[in-house]
Structures are given as structure tokens and as C-alpha cells.
């Protein structure tokens, strides 16, 4: 069974075919999803530090939405679109943008999570 590690927050085993966002929701990791996870915003933006080869390829729609994200890197993915296709470990960092979106979506969570520093 694939494992997703959310740096600094949690790790979880998920079924093949799950998205990074679904994995985050399973363990209450603070990944934003203002559009409800339908590739309509960039608030689920994460950096994939390990296991990128286990994920689905980035499609045009995800690539287009990524233009809305802040501090996009070669390792950037949208958690709602990156699906785990095979067993292994995927390690991700929730971006500052995503954490702030999560806190806006869940006001009771404000201040409970350490924010990553810019460029970290």
C-alpha cells in the first residue's frame, strides 16, 4: 500500500489511485482546497520531494492552474490532481500558500501549524 509523508505533519497509507489531497484529508494534514479539489484553484499546491515517479503525469489542466500558484518549482504539483499510481513512498511539503488557504477554510485551525519559510 502506498504511503504519503507530509513533512512536519503526518504520514498515511492510502490506496493506489488516491490523490495527495485525499491522503491529506485522511490524516487532517493542513492542505488547502478552496475549490473542493476540482482543479479550479491552486490552494492544494505541494512540493513533491520524493516519489514523483509514483504519481500520475501532470495534465494540461493542472499545468494551466499551476500558473495561479505562488513559488512554483520543478517539484510542484496540485494535490487534487496528483494521483498515486503504484506502491511506494511519496514525500511532500505543504506550501505556505496551501497552509494559509487551509487556515482560511478552517478558522479554528489558525495558528496551530508552523508555516514554512519562503524559499525553504
Secondary structure, DSSP 8 states (H G I E B T S, - for coil): -EEEEETTTEEEEE-TT-BHHHHHHHTT-----TT-SSSSSSTTEEEEEE-GGGB----HHHHHHHTTSSS--TTEEETTT-BB-SSSEEEEEE-HHHHHHHHHH-GGGTTSS----TT-
